[in-house]
Amino acid sequence: MTSSTRQSTMTRTGISSVSTTITGENVLTTPARLCFIVEERYEGDVMPGAVIDVLRSWGHHVDVLRPNGVVADLWDLFLTGSAKFDAFVLKTVSGGPGLTLLDAAGAAGVTTVNDYRAIRLARDKAVAAVRARAAGIPFPKTWFASRSALLEQIPADAYPLVVKPNNGSSCEQIFRVETPDQLAELDIEDSGCLLAQPYLHNPGHDVKLYNTGDEVFATVKRSPLHPGAEVLEEPIEVTPELRDLALAVGRAFGLDIYGIDVVETPDGWVVLDVNDFPSFGMVPEAAWRLARTVLRVTRRAAATSAAAPVHFTFAADLEATA
């Protein structure tokens, strides 16, 4: 997808009008050096391509690292005398090699967007479920199994169940299982760990909440459990309850850019899934908003690093305290 094609999918606001400011906030005055880690399946997508276009239009330097197509020189990327990049941004499948590269950047002390530790919390769905529940965020009861045969141990009164891969992405391989007898018919790849949760009724759609880093948006999306349902996918009002829920998830995980799937139950809204860099479909001016957040996080990390005192530990110091 070309730059012009991606731009046509967004609200046509003149780039020149936001080259130095957007909604009243200054962007970095010094060009940032950014590296987007993008796996093959996302290279032609609006996200993150449109964000890269906006950042370049503002005068920032953006490289794209394709982890499936190159041998990455880790020393050159992360351990040069002066950092090659100010920040790395990840847009990859859940368990792909890009996540390892982002972890390597974090291990070297380089800024990542989102924070690499937050991404790990969100992408391991078993960990995400426990993290959310421990933070007081409403989340379905969750079972974890290393293979599908073990799901037979779940009590019959817990059905119907939703079964999905622990490291799944893009709403793939998500199944509704009505009874224990249907487990044997489950057509799911048994190459990784699985999660099971009680099915929470929905009217054929979920609500997607997106946080661009400066504002929360809500849209109606067809549920992967009801692929044939007639659903009008559209933006909806963000109520105070939905906004508070979205912000609570961000605080619990340490995410700046993210989305969550929620469903309304008789007891209130419940979070079904957390995504660290979703599509942001139907979010107005999403590319500009995300570009601004990438720069803000990069600037924030640089300011924190500059203010932190430098401390060197020598062998003599260690011997003196032994």
Phi, psi and omega per residue, in radians:
M1 nan 2.265 -3.106
T2 -1.404 2.922 3.128
S3 -1.067 -0.733 -3.106
S4 -1.177 -0.627 3.113
T5 -1.153 -0.767 3.125
R6 -1.077 -0.718 -3.083
Q7 -1.121 -0.561 -3.104
S8 -1.188 -0.315 3.138
T9 -1.455 -0.110 -3.093
M10 -1.947 2.896 3.045
T11 -1.041 2.287 -3.025
R12 -1.465 1.452 2.994
T13 -1.727 2.339 -3.106
G14 -1.034 2.225 -3.131
I15 -1.083 -0.617 -3.122
S16 -1.059 -0.487 -3.105
S17 -1.328 -0.248 -3.137
V18 -2.131 0.281 -3.079
S19 -1.215 -0.455 3.095
T20 -2.032 -0.434 3.099
T21 -2.453 2.760 3.019
I22 -2.572 2.227 -3.067
T23 0.761 0.733 2.993
G24 1.521 -0.041 -3.077
E25 -1.956 2.289 3.134
N26 -1.217 2.454 2.980
V27 -1.556 3.079 -3.127
L28 -1.011 2.358 3.095
T29 -1.449 -0.510 3.062
T30 -1.610 2.284 -3.125
P31 -0.980 2.293 3.090
A32 -1.508 2.645 3.071
R33 -1.895 1.904 -3.012
L34 -2.107 2.570 3.071
C35 -2.212 2.085 3.072
F36 -1.656 2.138 3.060
I37 -1.595 1.921 -3.001
V38 -2.230 2.139 3.101
E39 -1.480 2.800 -2.928
E40 -0.921 -0.725 -3.039
R41 -1.143 -0.308 -3.120
Y42 -1.838 -0.005 -3.034
E43 -1.096 -0.581 -3.134
G44 -1.664 0.039 -3.090
D45 -1.394 2.736 3.055
V46 -1.018 -0.719 3.068
M47 -1.834 2.165 0.218
P48 -1.763 0.163 -3.038
G49 -0.974 -0.717 -3.125
A50 -1.169 -0.581 3.095
V51 -1.142 -0.731 3.103
I52 -1.072 -0.740 3.117
D53 -1.025 -0.781 -3.114
V54 -1.134 -0.808 -3.133
L55 -1.040 -0.733 3.117
R56 -1.170 -0.638 3.124
S57 -1.145 -0.440 3.083
W58 -1.466 -0.030 3.075
G59 1.679 0.148 3.130
H60 -1.532 2.669 -3.118
H61 -1.606 2.123 -3.099
V62 -2.234 2.133 2.988
D63 -1.824 2.682 3.070
V64 -2.034 2.131 3.115
L65 -1.811 2.117 -3.126
R66 -1.796 1.714 -2.985
P67 -1.138 -0.372 3.126
N68 -1.494 -0.106 -3.036
G69 -2.128 0.008 -3.098
V70 -2.410 2.757 2.910
V71 -1.573 1.993 -3.059
A72 -1.441 2.189 3.061
D73 -1.457 1.715 -3.034
L74 -1.120 -0.638 3.131
W75 -1.118 -0.768 -3.113
D76 -1.189 -0.663 -3.091
L77 -1.252 -0.721 -2.915
F78 -2.095 -0.346 -2.961
L79 -2.114 0.391 3.049
T80 -1.236 2.827 -3.095
G81 -0.977 -0.766 3.013
S82 -2.046 2.344 -3.012
A83 -0.942 2.323 -3.141
K84 -1.215 -0.597 3.141
F85 -2.262 2.592 3.069
D86 -1.360 -0.490 -3.124
A87 -2.828 2.696 3.033
F88 -2.012 2.457 3.132
V89 -2.136 2.330 -3.033
L90 -1.885 2.263 2.949
K91 -2.428 1.607 -3.052
T92 -2.490 3.010 3.011
V93 -1.198 2.902 -2.932
S94 -1.007 -0.820 -3.051
G95 -2.010 0.416 -3.067
G96 -1.320 3.054 -3.099
P97 -1.158 -0.347 3.124
G98 -1.061 -0.570 -3.128
L99 -1.148 -0.629 3.079
T100 -1.122 -0.717 3.123
L101 -1.127 -0.669 3.106
L102 -1.158 -0.713 3.080
D103 -1.054 -0.673 3.119
A104 -1.118 -0.701 3.079
A105 -1.066 -0.795 3.119
G106 -1.101 -0.667 3.125
A107 -1.127 -0.494 3.114
A108 -1.497 -0.022 3.137
G109 1.483 0.225 3.130
V110 -1.506 2.494 -3.131
T111 -1.124 2.412 3.042
T112 -2.221 2.602 -3.130
V113 -2.278 1.966 -0.086
N114 -1.197 3.048 3.029
D115 -0.983 2.315 -3.038
Y116 -1.056 -0.552 3.111
R117 -1.239 -0.623 3.102
A118 -1.163 -0.674 3.135
I119 -1.124 -0.721 3.090
R120 -1.059 -0.722 3.120
L121 -1.060 -0.700 -3.063
A122 -1.383 -0.625 -2.998
R123 -1.401 -0.487 3.004
D124 -1.467 1.827 -2.947
K125 -1.150 -0.522 3.072
A126 -1.160 -0.761 3.103
V127 -1.135 -0.713 -3.136
A128 -1.087 -0.704 3.140
A129 -1.078 -0.785 -3.125
V130 -1.223 -0.695 3.122
R131 -1.045 -0.821 -3.129
A132 -1.097 -0.830 -3.103
R133 -1.115 -0.697 3.131
A134 -1.133 -0.476 3.128
A135 -1.504 0.061 3.124
G136 1.450 0.250 3.130
I137 -1.532 2.245 -3.134
P138 -1.077 2.199 -3.040
F139 -2.617 2.502 -3.104
P140 -1.135 2.598 2.990
K141 -0.958 2.421 -2.997
T142 -2.304 2.333 3.011
W143 -1.905 2.539 -3.129
F144 -2.106 2.350 -3.140
A145 -2.458 2.466 -3.142
S146 -1.349 -0.298 3.070
R147 -2.720 2.789 -2.983
S148 -1.123 -0.557 -3.106
A149 -1.047 -0.496 -3.101
L150 -1.272 -0.283 3.137
L151 -1.133 -0.293 3.105
E152 -1.083 -0.322 -3.125
Q153 -1.366 -0.165 -3.136
I154 -1.268 2.346 -3.093
P155 -0.999 2.516 -3.100
A156 -1.102 -0.528 -3.103
D157 -1.307 -0.022 3.094
A158 -1.503 -0.193 -3.099
Y159 -1.355 2.719 0.003
P160 -1.253 2.682 -3.117
L161 -2.002 2.730 2.904
V162 -1.912 2.177 -3.116
V163 -2.040 2.343 -3.116
K164 -2.683 2.789 3.111
P165 -1.158 2.542 3.133
N166 -1.162 -0.495 -3.138
N167 -1.993 0.500 -3.091
G168 -1.213 2.855 3.103
S169 -2.680 2.846 3.077
S170 1.037 0.518 3.089
C171 1.011 0.541 -3.134
E172 -1.680 2.615 3.066
Q173 1.029 0.763 3.078
I174 -1.937 2.189 -3.005
F175 -2.265 2.538 2.984
R176 -1.772 2.171 -3.104
V177 -2.016 2.055 -3.010
E178 -1.367 -0.688 -3.060
T179 -2.442 2.822 3.090
P180 -1.005 -0.537 -3.136
D181 -1.113 -0.453 -3.107
Q182 -1.377 -0.179 -3.130
L183 -1.055 -0.666 -3.126
A184 -1.144 -0.409 -3.120
E185 -1.585 -0.010 -3.046
L186 -1.161 2.115 -3.136
D187 -1.683 1.356 -3.103
I188 -2.276 2.450 3.125
E189 -1.111 2.176 -3.080
D190 -1.750 0.746 -3.104
S191 -1.753 -0.013 -3.126
G192 -2.641 -3.066 -3.106
C193 -1.343 2.750 -3.070
L194 -2.198 2.728 2.994
L195 -2.083 2.609 3.010
A196 -2.339 2.429 -3.137
Q197 -2.461 2.611 3.043
P198 -1.043 2.426 3.098
Y199 -1.220 2.236 3.057
L200 -1.808 2.135 -3.044
H201 -0.985 2.395 2.973
N202 -2.427 2.769 -3.059
P203 -1.445 0.426 -3.105
G204 1.818 -0.089 -3.141
H205 -2.507 2.729 2.975
D206 -1.875 2.959 2.981
V207 -1.905 2.251 3.091
K208 -1.756 2.207 3.031
L209 -1.874 2.265 -3.129
Y210 -2.075 2.316 3.003
N211 -1.984 1.984 -3.136
T212 -1.446 -0.016 -3.089
G213 1.833 -0.297 3.104
D214 -2.298 -0.231 -3.112
E215 -2.789 2.642 3.120
V216 -1.784 2.380 3.108
F217 -2.194 2.731 -3.133
A218 -2.327 2.432 3.075
T219 -2.427 2.713 3.018
V220 -1.633 2.258 3.116
K221 -2.294 2.558 3.103
R222 -1.062 2.390 3.124
S223 -1.310 2.401 3.071
P224 -1.133 -0.256 3.099
L225 -1.492 -0.142 3.139
H226 -2.352 1.114 -3.022
P227 -1.091 -0.422 -3.114
G228 -1.657 0.026 -3.080
A229 -1.219 2.506 3.054
E230 -1.461 1.935 -3.053
V231 -2.264 2.283 3.006
L232 -1.522 1.808 -3.125
E233 -1.417 2.064 -3.027
E234 -2.753 2.783 3.020
P235 -1.187 2.587 3.068
I236 -2.307 2.948 -3.124
E237 -1.171 2.435 3.039
V238 -1.595 1.844 3.122
T239 -1.306 2.811 3.075
P240 -0.963 -0.635 -3.139
E241 -1.138 -0.751 3.128
L242 -1.171 -0.716 3.123
R243 -1.094 -0.802 3.135
D244 -1.055 -0.691 3.138
L245 -1.137 -0.780 3.135
A246 -1.087 -0.761 -3.129
L247 -1.190 -0.585 3.092
A248 -1.112 -0.686 3.095
V249 -1.119 -0.770 3.113
G250 -1.025 -0.736 3.117
R251 -1.165 -0.719 -3.079
A252 -1.143 -0.605 -3.075
F253 -1.750 -0.297 -3.085
G254 1.378 0.503 -3.099
L255 -1.637 2.539 3.025
D256 -1.780 -0.720 -3.128
I257 -2.076 2.129 -3.074
Y258 -2.949 2.965 3.031
G259 -2.421 2.727 3.067
I260 -2.382 2.581 3.017
D261 -1.730 2.309 -3.131
V262 -2.336 2.719 3.072
V263 -2.386 2.526 -3.133
E264 -1.564 2.260 3.122
T265 -2.097 2.990 3.089
P266 -1.023 -0.395 3.139
D267 -1.702 0.109 -3.141
G268 2.021 -3.023 -3.098
W269 -1.329 2.464 3.129
V270 -2.217 2.387 3.111
V271 -1.441 2.284 3.128
L272 -1.796 -0.553 -3.058
D273 -2.778 2.705 3.116
V274 -2.219 2.280 -3.132
N275 -2.193 2.296 -3.040
D276 -1.401 -0.444 3.087
F277 -2.600 1.381 -3.104
P278 -1.342 -2.954 -3.081
S279 -1.390 -0.397 -3.071
F280 0.992 0.649 3.118
G281 -1.080 2.386 3.119
M282 1.202 0.151 3.051
V283 -1.470 2.140 -3.086
P284 -1.143 2.351 3.098
E285 0.912 0.692 -3.067
A286 -1.043 -0.729 -3.077
A287 -1.086 -0.757 3.128
W288 -1.156 -0.708 -3.141
R289 -1.124 -0.757 -3.131
L290 -1.214 -0.665 3.101
A291 -1.064 -0.728 3.121
R292 -1.116 -0.703 3.138
T293 -1.166 -0.715 3.082
V294 -0.987 -0.780 -3.140
L295 -1.195 -0.681 -3.132
R296 -1.130 -0.752 3.117
V297 -1.129 -0.713 3.119
T298 -1.094 -0.777 3.138
R299 -1.156 -0.711 3.132
R300 -1.075 -0.764 3.139
A301 -1.155 -0.678 3.132
A302 -1.139 -0.698 3.138
A303 -1.172 -0.694 3.112
T304 -1.120 -0.739 3.140
S305 -1.130 -0.705 -3.119
A306 -1.186 -0.548 -3.096
A307 -1.468 -0.302 -3.079
A308 -1.280 2.368 3.119
P309 -1.202 2.477 3.117
V310 -1.540 2.239 -3.113
H311 -2.273 2.189 3.122
F312 -1.909 2.345 3.100
T313 -1.909 2.106 -3.133
F314 -1.820 2.813 -3.127
A315 -1.033 -0.627 -3.137
A316 -1.113 -0.649 3.107
D317 -1.115 -0.714 -3.138
L318 -1.151 -0.675 3.132
E319 -1.166 -0.620 -3.089
A320 -1.186 -0.486 -3.094
T321 -1.718 -0.009 -3.116
A322 -1.247 nan nan
